[in-house]
Amino acid sequence: MASAFGKGEDLNYDENEECFDAYLERLEQFFVANGLKLEDDKAKAVFLTVVGKKNHTLLMDLCAPAKPREKKLEELIDLMRTHFVPKTNVIAERYKFNTRSQQENESICEYMASLRKLAATCKFGTFLEDALRDRFVCGVKSAELRDRLLNVAHTKELTLAAAYDMGLAYEVTKHNAQQWSQKTFKANAIARSNVKKEERGKPCYRCAGHGHGPGECRFKDVECRVCKKKGHIAKACRSQYEERKDKQTKWTKHLDARDPPKDSRREEGRSNICTGRTRPPEKQPAVLYTSEKETQAASAEPQPAQERVEVKTKPGFVSEYQAGNISDLELFSMKTAEGRKVGVVSLVSEGF
């Protein structure tokens, strides 16, 4: 009958694995399952058989000079409880209970289970539910949840079950909100990463370099020696680029004004006449393009007489004389009226 339900070996008590009260709970259920009562001699015999060698020796010492079989089962259990469960200090146990707060990574369920375990040795009696409720409200780690619980308690009676349900609902809501926030943060981080990749693919407007964005450029606090503005270097100066672009536009218009129409060039045997300015008598380099300031200064001073010569070039080309007065960048960007790149040829005739 004793082995009808459960195994007797499982009733060997080990104080390192479970408390004695938990062991007694399993022992009583084993007796009930097998139709035994505590007052029966058969129940005592089963207990002395399954309790284990170590515990049987302990009972012999505790019962000496009598034998364990001469005692009742209730007496044997009391002897073991006195040995394994020392007398508790109620005040000390309640101090542990009242100072127990929810830990950082502890859930509401785990916190409540811990409070109930501590309350088992506090002898609260009929005050147990109220004590658990009060400690639960005061010990939750979330100040927001605590305020909600106190507001409810202010308007109506707050029971332990209601406080526990509110704590569970708050925990679930907070968890879902954190997951949504993490997904949004990851999406924003990916978007920012893509923007940075695009910025690294483009040249930096501060230094004209690659591999970084303007915000990461080491020249963002440097003063440009061309425009004297802070935030870029001369290599990437936009004012210098705008000045070159303006010169290029004026020079292109200057050539277009001297380039005969397409039909006219065909009739003239595919030849072109470009008019240039010859060197002045002082043998100074000729200048085909001048800025407004230089033009104004030159107009204020008497200019020496200049001779004009006609230079033959092929269609879509300029002479070396003309090309020597403009920069390589401007010459590279020049186009003819037909959209072709302008080339450079040697002079057919020199009149100077």
Helices and strands as residue ranges (DSSP letters): G 8-11, H 20-33, H 41-50, H 53-63, G 68-70, H 73-84, H 90-98, H 108-119, G 125-127, H 128-139, H 143-155, H 160-201, G 214-216, G 234-236, H 238-258, H 262-267, E 272-277, H 292-300, E 308-313, E 317-319, H 320-323, H 328-333, E 343-345
